[in-house]
Amino acid sequence: MRAIWHGTTIAESDDTIVVEGNHYFPRASVHAEYLVPSDTTSHCHWKGDAAYHSIQVDGDVNQDAAWYYAEPLPEAANITDHVAFWRGVEVS
C-alpha cells in the first residue's frame, strides 16, 4: 500500500492494518520529512485520543491529513505506532 499526496509518496508498506476502512501504516514506513506537527486532537470512543500531523510537499500544506493514536485503548492496541491518512491523500 502507498499513501500519495501531490504525486509524492508519503508512506509505503506491505503491512498496513485496516480499521474502519482506513489503512494504518507502520510509523517506520512513513516519510517523516513530509509531516508537520499539529495541535489538533480528536476522540474515538473505542480507539482513544488521536493526534494529527499536516502534510507538507513542495510548500503546499494539507492540514491535519494524517492521524495516529499515541496510546490507543486496549481494543485498538494493534494500531499503536501506526499512521492513517485522509483529506485527499490517495491510499492504494
Secondary structure, 3 states (H helix, E strand, C coil): CEEEECCEEEEECCCCEEECCEEEEEHHHECHHHEEEEEEEEEECCCEEEEEEEEEECCEEEEEEEEECCCCCHHHHHHCCEEEECCCCEEC
